[in-house]
Amino acid sequence: MANSSILNFNKYNVVSAVSFVPPFLPVAGYVAGGDTGSKVATVDKFLFTTDARSTLGTGLSSARRHAAGFASSENGYVAGGDEGSYVATVDKFLFTTDARSTLATGLSSARYGAAGFASSENGYAAGGDTGSNVATVDKFLFTTDARSTLGTGLSAARRLVAGFASAENGYVAGGYTGSNVATVDKFLFTTDARSTLGTGLSSARRLVAGFASAENGYVAGGYTGSYVATVDKFLFTTDARSTLATGLSAARRYVAGFASSENGYVAGGDTGSKVATVDKFLFTTDARSTLGTGLSSARSGAAGFASAENGYVAGGDTGSYVATVDKFLFTTDARSTLGTGLSAARRYAAGFAG
């Protein structure tokens, strides 16, 4: 499970960056939209068993970037984004056939830079920018695609946030309100009640990566006015925050995040220049190791997604946009680069799996 411009995707969360293996077993990863120098509607699909890429005959309903992605066990969703102007469109892709439908009722306002996350029953799109920042949280019921807008949205209107989730709650962390914030809002899935954690991020920041294990949510890196290496950890049972003694190996933003059941990964990003570094965090101890073989090229703004066996980092910006898709085998951390990458070089795409 990319958002923020880092979109993570999985059953519970798809924010610009960051994810853990969902409770259903995905068979393919998808990379939707993005920026090739102009916005694109392309949706590429990678079959996990063979890494074969196909390009869906019907892509997004409009070319756009900076969308929010989330998924149920049956469908992937791409919500809002920037097509030159902001849009409220929500496109839905049926995993069994890849057929696209466009929800009759999209977001409650056209916006980009929202965070996406999901429970087993609903998908959520939180915050974003309509021309000004908004606190709105829209909810989509997977069984009918009906949209409701939560009576209590974010505690402050903001964009460039990170989203992650436990089985019981969705979290929206950090972001930009006009200045960076450290706020972490929590939404109880059974009632949609919002609470704001007494202890937020250890520093106010935006452009972070979010990922999660079964027990904890993590918020990594970002931008406070300068780049940071900080990794904050939130224990789902109590919401207590701790800050990992060993953060990222280098302070950076615009990273891609993904996870296995045992480890979280933070890949690439921008330290002032692009980097190829992939840091790995062992969930049982929070120990960080840096993979001996990082990305095949230094880049930022990539999409991350994962199967049960492998993590993938797709596209991004090396100084020019790339179509490269790197694959990391979770059992050994070995990296291979897919023979067939994206159908077009691009950054700021949405990634999800199903």
C-alpha positions as CSV (number, residue, x, y, z in Angstrom):
1,M,0.0,0.0,0.0
2,A,1.6,6.1,-2.9
3,N,-0.6,10.2,-1.8
4,S,0.6,14.0,-1.1
5,S,2.3,13.7,-4.4
6,I,3.7,10.4,-3.1
7,L,1.0,7.9,-3.6
8,N,0.9,4.7,-1.6
9,F,-1.6,2.0,-2.3
10,N,-3.0,-1.1,-0.8
11,K,-6.1,-2.3,0.8
12,Y,-5.8,0.3,3.5
13,N,-3.8,3.1,2.1
14,V,-2.7,4.7,-1.1
15,V,-0.8,7.8,-0.5
16,S,1.9,9.2,-2.5
17,A,4.1,6.9,-1.4
18,V,3.7,4.1,0.9
19,S,2.1,0.7,1.6
20,F,2.0,-2.7,3.3
21,V,0.7,-6.0,1.8
22,P,-3.1,-5.9,1.9
23,P,-5.1,-8.7,3.5
24,F,-6.3,-9.9,0.1
25,L,-3.6,-11.3,-2.2
26,P,-3.1,-8.9,-5.1
27,V,-2.2,-10.4,-8.5
28,A,-1.2,-7.3,-10.3
29,G,0.1,-3.7,-9.8
30,Y,-1.2,-0.7,-11.6
31,V,0.4,2.7,-12.4
32,A,-2.2,5.3,-13.3
33,G,-1.8,8.8,-14.9
34,G,1.1,11.1,-14.2
35,D,3.2,13.6,-16.0
36,T,5.3,12.9,-19.1
37,G,5.9,16.7,-19.7
38,S,2.2,16.8,-20.3
39,K,-0.5,14.9,-18.3
40,V,-1.4,11.4,-19.3
41,A,-4.4,9.1,-18.9
42,T,-2.4,5.9,-19.3
43,V,-2.9,3.0,-16.9
44,D,-0.2,0.3,-17.0
45,K,-0.7,-3.1,-15.4
46,F,2.1,-5.5,-14.2
47,L,1.2,-9.1,-13.7
48,F,3.1,-10.2,-10.5
49,T,3.6,-13.8,-11.7
50,T,5.6,-12.8,-14.8
51,D,6.1,-9.0,-14.6
52,A,4.5,-8.8,-18.0
53,R,3.2,-5.3,-18.6
54,S,0.0,-4.5,-20.5
55,T,-1.5,-1.1,-21.0
56,L,-5.3,-0.9,-20.3
57,G,-7.3,-0.3,-23.4
58,T,-9.4,2.2,-21.4
59,G,-7.2,4.4,-19.2
60,L,-8.2,7.3,-17.0
61,S,-11.2,9.3,-18.1
62,S,-8.9,12.3,-18.3
63,A,-5.2,12.8,-18.4
64,R,-4.0,13.9,-14.9
65,R,-1.4,13.8,-12.2
66,H,-1.3,14.2,-8.4
67,A,-4.4,12.0,-7.9
68,A,-5.2,9.9,-4.9
69,G,-5.4,6.1,-5.2
70,F,-7.0,3.5,-3.0
71,A,-8.4,0.0,-3.5
72,S,-10.9,-2.6,-2.3
73,S,-10.4,-6.3,-2.8
74,E,-12.3,-6.0,-6.1
75,N,-11.5,-2.6,-7.5
76,G,-8.9,0.2,-7.7
77,Y,-9.9,3.8,-7.6
78,V,-8.1,7.0,-8.8
79,A,-9.6,10.2,-7.3
80,G,-9.2,13.8,-8.3
81,G,-6.0,15.3,-9.6
82,D,-4.7,18.0,-11.8
83,E,-5.4,17.9,-15.6
84,G,-4.4,21.6,-16.0
85,S,-7.3,22.4,-13.8
86,Y,-8.3,20.4,-10.8
87,V,-10.9,17.7,-11.2
88,A,-13.4,15.8,-8.9
89,T,-13.5,12.7,-11.1
90,V,-13.2,9.3,-9.5
91,D,-12.4,6.4,-11.9
92,K,-12.9,2.8,-10.9
93,F,-11.1,-0.3,-12.4
94,L,-12.6,-3.8,-11.9
95,F,-9.6,-6.1,-11.2
96,T,-11.1,-9.1,-12.9
97,T,-11.5,-7.4,-16.3
98,D,-9.7,-4.1,-16.0
99,A,-12.9,-2.4,-17.2
100,R,-13.1,1.3,-16.1
101,S,-16.2,3.1,-15.0
102,T,-16.4,6.6,-13.8
103,L,-18.4,7.2,-10.6
104,A,-21.5,9.3,-11.2
105,T,-20.7,11.1,-7.9
106,G,-17.1,12.0,-7.7
107,L,-15.3,14.1,-5.0
108,S,-17.3,16.8,-3.3
109,S,-14.9,19.3,-4.8
110,A,-12.4,19.3,-7.6
111,R,-8.9,19.0,-6.0
112,Y,-5.4,17.6,-6.2
113,G,-3.0,16.5,-3.5
114,A,-5.4,14.6,-1.4
115,A,-4.5,11.5,0.7
116,G,-6.2,8.2,0.0
117,F,-6.7,5.4,2.4
118,A,-9.2,2.6,2.9
119,S,-10.9,0.3,5.3
120,S,-12.3,-3.1,4.2
121,E,-15.7,-1.4,3.4
122,N,-14.9,2.2,2.3
123,G,-12.3,4.3,0.5
124,Y,-11.4,7.8,1.7
125,A,-9.9,10.9,0.1
126,A,-8.8,13.5,2.6
127,G,-7.7,17.1,2.3
128,G,-6.1,18.6,-0.8
129,D,-6.1,21.8,-2.8
130,T,-9.0,23.2,-4.7
131,G,-7.2,26.5,-5.3
132,S,-7.1,26.8,-1.5
133,N,-6.5,24.1,1.0
134,V,-9.5,22.1,2.2
135,A,-10.3,19.9,5.2
136,T,-12.9,17.8,3.4
137,V,-12.9,14.0,3.8
138,D,-15.0,12.2,1.2
139,K,-15.9,8.5,1.8
140,F,-16.9,6.0,-0.9
141,L,-18.9,2.8,0.1
142,F,-17.3,0.0,-2.0
143,T,-20.5,-2.0,-2.4
144,T,-22.4,0.9,-4.1
145,D,-19.8,3.6,-4.7
146,A,-22.1,6.0,-2.9
147,R,-20.1,9.1,-1.7
148,S,-20.7,10.7,1.7
149,T,-18.7,13.6,3.1
150,L,-17.7,13.3,6.7
151,G,-19.4,15.8,9.0
152,T,-16.1,16.3,10.7
153,G,-13.2,16.6,8.3
154,L,-9.5,17.2,9.0
155,S,-8.7,19.4,12.0
156,A,-7.1,21.9,9.6
157,A,-7.4,22.4,5.8
158,R,-4.2,21.1,4.2
159,R,-2.5,19.4,1.3
160,L,0.6,17.3,0.7
161,V,-0.3,15.0,3.6
162,A,0.5,11.3,4.2
163,G,-2.2,8.7,4.8
164,F,-1.9,5.3,6.4
165,A,-4.3,2.9,8.2
166,S,-4.7,0.2,10.7
167,A,-7.6,-2.3,10.5
168,E,-9.7,0.0,12.7
169,N,-8.6,3.6,11.9
170,G,-7.3,5.8,9.1
171,Y,-4.6,8.4,9.8
172,V,-3.7,11.7,8.0
173,A,-0.3,13.1,9.0
174,G,1.5,16.4,8.5
175,G,1.0,18.5,5.4
176,Y,0.8,22.2,4.5
177,T,-1.8,24.7,5.6
178,G,0.2,27.7,4.4
179,S,2.9,26.5,6.8
180,N,4.0,23.0,7.6
181,V,2.1,21.2,10.3
182,A,2.8,18.3,12.7
183,T,-0.9,17.3,13.1
184,V,-2.0,13.7,12.9
185,D,-5.8,13.2,12.6
186,K,-7.4,9.8,13.2
187,F,-10.7,8.5,11.8
188,L,-12.5,5.6,13.5
189,F,-13.8,3.4,10.6
190,T,-16.9,2.2,12.5
191,T,-18.3,5.7,13.1
192,D,-16.0,8.1,11.1
193,A,-15.4,10.0,14.3
194,R,-12.2,12.1,14.1
195,S,-9.8,12.6,16.9
196,T,-6.5,14.5,16.8
197,L,-3.6,12.8,18.3
198,G,-2.2,14.5,21.4
199,T,1.3,13.9,20.1
200,G,1.6,14.5,16.4
201,L,4.7,14.4,14.2
202,S,8.0,15.2,15.9
203,S,8.4,18.1,13.5
204,A,6.0,20.0,11.3
205,R,6.5,18.8,7.7
206,R,5.0,18.0,4.3
207,L,5.9,15.6,1.4
208,V,6.4,12.7,3.7
209,A,6.0,9.0,3.0
210,G,3.6,6.9,5.1
211,F,3.6,3.1,5.5
212,A,2.4,0.6,8.1
213,S,2.8,-2.8,9.6
214,A,0.0,-4.6,11.3
215,E,0.9,-2.9,14.7
216,N,2.3,0.5,13.8
217,G,2.1,3.4,11.3
218,Y,5.3,5.2,10.1
219,V,5.9,8.6,8.6
220,A,9.3,9.1,7.0
221,G,11.3,12.0,5.7
222,G,9.8,15.1,4.3
223,Y,10.3,18.8,4.2
224,T,10.3,21.2,7.1
225,G,11.9,24.1,5.2
226,S,14.8,21.8,4.9
227,Y,14.9,18.1,4.2
228,V,14.6,15.7,7.1
229,A,15.6,12.1,7.8
230,T,13.2,11.6,10.7
231,V,11.0,8.5,10.9
232,D,8.1,8.8,13.4
233,K,6.3,5.6,14.5
234,F,2.7,5.5,15.9
235,L,1.6,2.4,17.9
236,F,-2.0,1.7,16.8
237,T,-3.2,0.4,20.1
238,T,-2.4,3.6,22.0
239,D,-1.4,6.1,19.3
240,A,1.8,6.7,21.2
241,R,4.5,8.3,19.0
242,S,8.1,7.4,19.2
243,T,10.8,8.7,16.9
244,L,13.2,6.0,15.5
245,A,16.8,6.5,16.8
246,T,18.0,5.7,13.3
247,G,16.0,7.5,10.7
248,L,16.6,7.6,6.9
249,S,20.2,7.3,5.8
250,A,19.8,10.7,4.2
251,A,17.4,13.6,4.7
252,R,15.0,13.6,1.7
253,R,11.5,14.2,0.3
254,Y,9.5,12.9,-2.7
255,V,10.3,9.3,-1.7
256,A,8.4,6.1,-2.6
257,G,7.2,3.9,0.2
258,F,6.2,0.2,0.2
259,A,6.2,-2.7,2.6
260,S,6.2,-6.4,3.1
261,S,4.7,-8.1,6.1
262,E,8.1,-7.8,7.9
263,N,9.7,-4.6,6.7
264,G,9.0,-1.1,5.4
265,Y,11.0,0.4,2.6
266,V,11.7,4.0,1.6
267,A,13.1,4.4,-1.9
268,G,14.7,7.2,-3.8
269,G,13.8,10.8,-3.3
270,D,15.4,14.3,-3.4
271,T,18.1,15.4,-0.9
272,G,18.8,18.5,-3.0
273,S,19.8,16.1,-5.7
274,K,18.1,12.8,-6.7
275,V,19.2,9.6,-4.9
276,A,18.9,5.9,-5.6
277,T,19.0,4.9,-1.9
278,V,16.6,2.3,-0.6
279,D,16.3,2.1,3.2
280,K,14.7,-0.8,5.0
281,F,13.1,-0.9,8.4
282,L,12.6,-4.2,10.3
283,F,9.2,-3.9,12.0
284,T,10.1,-6.1,15.0
285,T,13.0,-3.9,16.1
286,D,12.9,-0.7,13.9
287,A,16.5,-1.4,12.9
288,R,17.4,0.3,9.6
289,S,19.6,-1.2,6.9
290,T,20.4,0.4,3.6
291,L,20.1,-2.0,0.6
292,G,23.5,-2.7,-1.0
293,T,21.7,-2.4,-4.4
294,G,19.4,0.6,-4.5
295,L,17.3,1.9,-7.4
296,S,18.8,1.4,-10.9
297,S,18.9,5.2,-11.2
298,A,18.7,8.1,-8.7
299,R,15.2,9.5,-8.9
300,S,12.3,11.2,-7.1
301,G,8.5,11.3,-7.6
302,A,8.2,7.5,-8.3
303,A,5.2,5.3,-7.5
304,G,5.5,2.4,-5.2
305,F,3.4,-0.8,-4.9
306,A,3.9,-4.3,-3.6
307,S,2.8,-7.9,-4.0
308,A,3.2,-10.5,-1.2
309,E,6.7,-11.3,-2.5
310,N,8.1,-8.2,-4.1
311,G,8.1,-4.4,-3.9
312,Y,8.1,-2.2,-7.1
313,V,9.2,1.4,-7.8
314,A,7.9,2.7,-11.0
315,G,8.8,5.8,-13.1
316,G,10.0,9.1,-11.6
317,D,12.3,12.0,-12.3
318,T,16.1,11.6,-12.7
319,G,16.4,15.1,-14.1
320,S,14.3,13.8,-17.0
321,Y,11.3,11.4,-16.6
322,V,11.9,7.7,-16.8
323,A,9.8,4.6,-17.5
324,T,12.0,2.3,-15.4
325,V,10.4,-0.2,-13.0
326,D,12.7,-1.7,-10.4
327,K,11.6,-4.8,-8.4
328,F,12.9,-5.9,-5.0
329,L,12.5,-9.5,-3.8
330,F,11.5,-9.3,-0.2
331,T,13.3,-12.5,0.9
332,T,16.8,-11.3,-0.3
333,D,16.3,-7.6,-1.2
334,A,17.8,-8.4,-4.6
335,R,16.9,-5.8,-7.2
336,S,16.0,-6.6,-10.8
337,T,14.9,-4.1,-13.4
338,L,11.9,-5.2,-15.5
339,G,12.7,-5.7,-19.2
340,T,9.5,-3.9,-20.0
341,G,8.9,-0.7,-17.9
342,L,6.1,1.8,-18.1
343,S,4.6,2.5,-21.5
344,A,5.8,6.1,-21.2
345,A,8.4,7.9,-19.0
346,R,6.6,9.7,-16.3
347,R,6.4,10.9,-12.6
348,Y,3.7,11.7,-10.1
349,A,1.6,8.7,-11.0
350,A,-0.8,6.8,-8.7
351,G,0.0,3.2,-7.8
352,F,-2.2,0.5,-6.4
353,A,-2.5,-3.3,-6.5
354,G,-5.3,-5.8,-6.7
